[in-house]
Amino acid sequence: MLKGNKLDEGMSEMWRNDPSNWIWGIFYFNKNDKRMFPPKRSKLGWTVNFANPYSVAAFIAIIVAVVLLNELFKKLR
């Protein structure tokens, strides 16, 4: 599973390709995977592991930051 703090590539690939780890085919949910942002199924970019509370908190923080920055720039116009 883990090789010195690095995830085994085979396990990572198996988790990503397992349909039971994807809710509605788009939301990654795997309690065994401790990564916050694992690669997407398409291998282009990353997704949020919604089973990891830290990744959900980081995702919410990013959304809040984008909304707040948007409001700030609106006021500066």
SVG drawing of the C-alpha trace seen along z (x, -y; Angstrom):
<svg xmlns="http://www.w3.org/2000/svg" viewBox="-25 -51 35 53">
<polyline fill="none" stroke="black" stroke-width="0.4" points="0.0,0.0 2.5,-2.6 6.2,-2.4 7.9,-4.8 5.3,-7.6 4.7,-7.1 1.6,-5.4 2.1,-2.3 1.4,-3.2 -0.6,0.0 -2.9,-0.7 -3.4,-4.3 -4.3,-3.1 -6.7,-0.5 -8.5,-3.0 -8.8,-5.5 -10.3,-2.9 -12.6,-1.3 -16.2,-2.6 -17.2,-2.1 -14.9,-4.9 -16.8,-7.4 -20.2,-8.8 -22.3,-9.4 -19.1,-8.9 -17.7,-12.3 -17.1,-12.6 -14.2,-10.6 -14.9,-9.1 -12.3,-6.6 -11.7,-6.4 -8.6,-4.3 -7.0,-6.9 -5.4,-9.5 -4.5,-11.9 -6.3,-15.2 -6.3,-15.7 -5.8,-12.5 -5.6,-12.4 -8.8,-12.5 -10.0,-9.4 -9.0,-11.0 -5.4,-11.6 -5.7,-15.3 -5.7,-17.3 -6.8,-16.4 -10.0,-16.0 -11.1,-16.2 -11.2,-13.1 -14.6,-13.8 -13.9,-11.0 -10.9,-13.0 -12.2,-15.8 -9.0,-17.9 -9.5,-17.9 -13.2,-18.9 -12.0,-21.8 -9.4,-22.8 -11.9,-22.7 -14.4,-24.9 -11.5,-27.3 -10.7,-27.7 -14.3,-28.3 -14.6,-30.9 -11.4,-32.6 -12.5,-32.9 -15.9,-34.3 -14.3,-36.9 -11.7,-37.9 -14.5,-38.3 -16.4,-40.6 -13.2,-42.6 -12.5,-43.2 -16.2,-44.2 -15.8,-46.9 -12.5,-48.1 -14.1,-48.9"/>
</svg>
